[in-house]
Amino acid sequence: MRVRTKNPTICDAPLLEAAPATSAGAVIERRLSPPSPGVQRRRRRYIPLRLRVAATIVAGLSWVIFSLWLSRTWIATLGSDITMPLAILVITGIALVPGYLNIQLLVSILVDTPPPLRFDLAFPRVALLVAAYNEEQSIAETVEYALRTDYPGEFELVVADDGSTDSTREIVAEYAAHDPRVRLVSAEHGGKAKALNAALATITTPLVATIDADTLLMPYSLTHAVARLVSSPPDTVAVAGAVLVRNSRDNLLTRAQEWDYFLGIATVKRGQALLQGTLVAQGAFSLYDATALRLAGGWPNAIGEDIVLTWQMLLQGGRSVFEPTAVAFTDVPTSWSAFARQRRRWARGMVEGLREHGLGLLGQFKFYSHSVAGNFLFPFIDATFTLVFIPGIVLAMFGNFAIVGPVTLLVLPLNGLLASVMFYHQRDVFRSVNLRVRENRRGLLFYFFCYQFVMAPISLGGYTLEALRARRAW
């Protein structure tokens, strides 16, 4: 998959080029016009949220019951080899729980009916924060793209320099000298969270957004994120944007990550949004209510600062949502070692969130508690996949199918169905913002058949490191 726009100068990958200036007034005028009657008639009949959530859980449980019936011989055979309790544990980890989560997520995507975005509203002042450390290679392009925003309200771009030793600060200062919307905040080197908090202390806007220093924001994305927040229930405190891969043409690894962001991560966020709690408003591009952000204490000094922050805001009574049309493109790791470090860090961040706020969020018994419970199960799932399923595949290659049973064989087409449904959703999203999905078959094949064999061991390593409170490594 490769992304390009109908205006090829905006996003014609692999390197995104500068787009010509456009008339923001024309864009806003187009968006303020009411939808046509035909569009309104096509809206589906509203189903109460509780009923939709219940349908996803019932569907998942029904799949588990069917799986147990289908695998009764498999369970008995494996039980005679490794004892019945251990057989049930193994089959639960490699088949039953993944099957439940996939079905529940699939039905969530099918019944999710977020209200359409409205642009006939007052857009509050917003500050866009960028934490930067030695980013002289990318910061100019990041600033250029951010300044092309069509945001109709008051907007400022605040770059928090984390004690850079290269020319990052000088580059940003040059922009600030020529554009009053740009401001530089200098901090001593202390990490991303400290730099963001230093910038937050200087901000008076009611809304705060963040992007990474290597992330390119599409012109419409900030407007869409704010529109989603303002039109959502009053207790909504965060909107996660749709972060996609910018450098997908570098090699097979980046091609596979493109599908991971486009299908995997976006699917999870969309499913969690139905439950009124997208669990990660990622730092690469998200929008926050500034008051709720300050009440949460700003960004914590954590390896997964965006995870812990989002969970703290949920624990305070807020809700977080996902806006798939608020698109930003970011660079992903190009080497296997860098990829492993990043994903171990993500796994450790999840464990940090569970340790700090997991039980509290479960105890609230809100819809998103279901997603938190799923996160508690991820270490178990990745452990059984790594330690049982992968050896089971090796055994199956030699004719021993004791571990690779009928339900595990069903998980693959189930994953394919989920990916197909999400692909059509994402294609519609892309069309709505003048993007097009381009071909990436090699990446898709690797993502579908091999990616989990790489991800599960890496994640398991991250869980283990965090359980042992190992030294942090970025």
Secondary structure, 3 states (H helix, E strand, C coil): CEEEECCCCCCCCCCCCCCCCCCHHHHHHHHHCCCCHHHHHCCCCCCCHHHHHHHHHHHHHHHHHHHHHHCHHHHHHHHHHHCHHHHHHHHHHHHHHHHHHHHHHHHHHHHCCCCCCCCCCCCCCEEEEEEECCCCCCHHHHHHHHHCCCCCCCEEEEEEEECCCCCHHHHHHHHHHHCCCEEEEEECCCCHHHHHHHHHCCCCCCEEEEEECCEEECCCHHHHHHHHHHHCCCCEEEEEEEEEECCCCCCHHHHHHHHHHHHHHHHHHHHHHHCCECCCCCCCEEEEEHHHHHHCCCCCCCCCHHHHHHHHHHHCCCEEEEEEEEEEEECCCCCHHHHHHHHHHHHHHHHHHHHHHHHHHHHCCCCCHHHHHHHHHHHHHHHHHHHHHHHHHHHHHCCCCCCCCHHHHHHHHHHHHHHHHHHHHHHHHHHHCCEEEECCHHHHHHHHHCHHHHHHHHHHHHHHHHHCCCCCCC
